[in-house]
Amino acid sequence: MSQRVYLAGPFFSDAQIERLDKVNALLTANETIGYIYEPRAHQNDEIVAKYQ
């Protein structure tokens, strides 16, 4: 049975984003992981653009 992962963490700086990207890559390479949910990938672009 494949596992589901909720990958969350801060993504305010380049270093934090890089860290999450590395963890995501490692999880993706793991054959026992079936699904990775990462909240930053599901941000509402309209809301984010409003506050930039």
C-alpha distances in whole Angstrom, upper triangle without the diagonal:
4,7,10,13,17,19,22,26,29,30,34,35,34,33,31,29,29,27,24,25,24,21,19,20,19,15,15,16,13,10,8,9,8,11,14,17,20,23,26,25,25,29,31,34,37,37,36,39,41,41,41
4,7,10,14,16,19,22,26,27,30,31,31,30,27,26,25,24,21,21,20,17,16,17,15,12,12,13,10,8,5,5,5,8,11,14,17,20,23,21,22,26,28,30,34,33,33,36,38,38,38
4,7,10,12,16,19,23,24,27,29,28,27,24,23,23,21,18,19,19,15,14,15,14,10,11,13,10,9,6,5,5,7,9,11,14,17,20,19,20,23,26,28,32,31,30,33,36,35,36
4,7,10,13,16,20,21,25,26,26,25,22,21,21,19,16,17,17,14,12,15,14,10,11,14,12,12,9,6,6,5,6,8,11,14,17,16,16,20,23,25,28,27,27,30,32,32,32
4,6,9,13,16,17,21,23,23,21,18,17,18,16,13,14,15,11,10,13,12,9,10,13,11,13,11,7,8,6,5,6,8,11,14,14,15,18,21,23,26,25,24,28,30,29,29
4,6,10,13,15,18,20,21,20,16,16,17,15,12,14,15,12,10,14,14,11,13,16,15,16,14,11,11,9,6,5,6,8,11,12,12,15,18,21,23,22,21,25,27,26,26
4,7,10,11,15,17,17,16,13,12,13,11,8,10,11,8,8,11,12,9,11,15,14,16,15,12,13,10,7,6,5,7,9,10,12,14,18,20,23,21,20,23,25,24,24
4,7,9,12,14,15,15,11,11,13,11,8,11,13,10,10,14,14,13,15,18,18,20,19,16,17,14,10,8,6,6,8,10,12,13,16,18,21,19,18,21,23,21,22
4,6,9,11,13,12,8,9,11,9,7,11,12,11,11,15,15,15,17,20,20,23,22,18,20,17,13,12,9,9,9,12,14,14,17,19,22,20,17,21,22,20,20
4,6,8,10,10,6,8,11,10,8,12,14,13,14,17,18,18,19,22,23,26,25,22,23,20,16,15,11,10,9,13,14,13,17,18,20,18,15,19,20,18,17
4,6,8,8,5,5,9,9,8,10,13,13,13,16,18,18,19,22,23,26,26,22,23,20,16,15,11,10,8,11,13,12,15,15,18,16,13,16,18,16,15
4,7,8,7,7,11,11,11,13,16,16,17,19,21,21,22,25,26,29,29,26,27,24,20,18,14,13,10,14,15,13,16,16,18,16,13,15,17,14,13
4,5,5,6,9,10,11,12,14,16,17,18,20,21,22,25,26,29,30,27,28,25,21,20,16,16,13,15,18,16,19,18,21,19,16,17,19,16,15
4,5,5,6,9,10,10,12,14,15,16,18,20,21,22,25,28,29,26,27,25,21,20,17,17,13,15,18,17,20,19,22,21,17,18,21,19,16
4,5,5,6,9,10,11,12,14,15,17,18,20,21,23,26,27,25,26,24,21,20,17,17,15,17,20,19,22,22,25,23,20,22,24,22,20
4,5,5,6,9,10,11,12,14,16,17,18,20,21,25,25,22,24,21,18,17,14,14,12,14,17,16,20,20,23,21,18,20,23,20,19
4,5,5,6,9,10,10,12,14,15,16,18,20,23,24,21,22,19,16,15,12,12,10,11,15,14,18,17,20,20,16,18,21,19,18
4,5,5,6,9,10,11,12,14,15,17,19,22,23,20,22,20,17,17,14,15,13,14,17,18,21,20,24,23,20,22,24,23,21
4,5,5,6,9,10,11,12,14,16,17,20,21,19,21,19,15,16,13,15,13,15,18,18,22,22,25,24,21,24,26,24,23
4,5,5,6,9,10,10,12,14,15,19,19,16,18,15,12,12,9,11,10,11,14,15,19,19,23,22,19,22,24,23,22
4,5,5,6,9,10,10,12,14,17,18,16,17,15,12,13,10,13,11,11,15,16,19,19,23,23,20,22,25,24,22
4,5,5,6,9,10,11,13,16,17,15,17,16,13,15,13,16,14,15,18,20,23,23,27,26,24,26,29,27,26
4,5,5,6,9,10,11,14,15,12,15,14,11,12,11,14,14,14,17,19,23,23,27,26,24,26,29,28,27
4,5,5,6,9,10,13,14,11,12,11,8,10,9,12,12,11,15,17,20,21,25,24,22,25,28,27,26
4,5,5,6,9,12,13,11,13,12,10,13,12,16,15,14,17,20,23,23,27,27,25,27,30,29,28
4,5,5,6,10,11,10,13,13,11,14,14,17,17,17,20,22,26,26,30,30,28,30,33,32,31
4,5,5,8,9,7,9,9,8,11,12,15,16,15,18,21,24,25,29,29,27,29,32,31,31
4,5,7,9,7,8,8,8,11,12,16,16,15,17,20,24,24,28,28,27,29,32,31,31
4,6,9,8,10,12,11,15,16,19,20,18,21,24,27,28,32,32,30,32,35,35,34
4,5,6,9,11,11,15,16,20,21,20,22,25,28,30,33,33,31,34,37,36,35
4,5,7,10,12,16,18,22,23,21,23,27,30,31,35,35,33,36,39,38,38
4,6,9,11,15,17,21,23,21,23,26,30,31,35,35,33,36,39,38,38
4,6,7,11,14,17,19,18,19,23,26,27,31,31,29,32,35,34,34
4,7,10,13,17,19,17,18,22,24,26,29,30,29,31,34,34,34
4,7,10,13,15,13,14,18,21,23,26,26,25,28,30,30,30
4,6,10,12,10,12,15,18,20,24,23,22,25,27,27,27
4,6,9,8,9,12,15,17,20,20,19,22,24,24,24
4,6,6,7,10,13,15,18,18,16,19,22,21,21
4,5,5,7,10,13,16,14,13,17,18,18,19
4,5,6,9,11,14,13,11,14,16,16,16
4,6,9,10,14,14,12,15,17,17,17
4,6,9,12,12,11,14,16,16,17
4,6,9,8,7,10,12,13,13
4,6,6,6,9,10,12,13
4,6,5,6,9,10,11
4,6,5,6,9,10
4,5,5,7,9
4,5,6,7
4,5,5
4,6
4
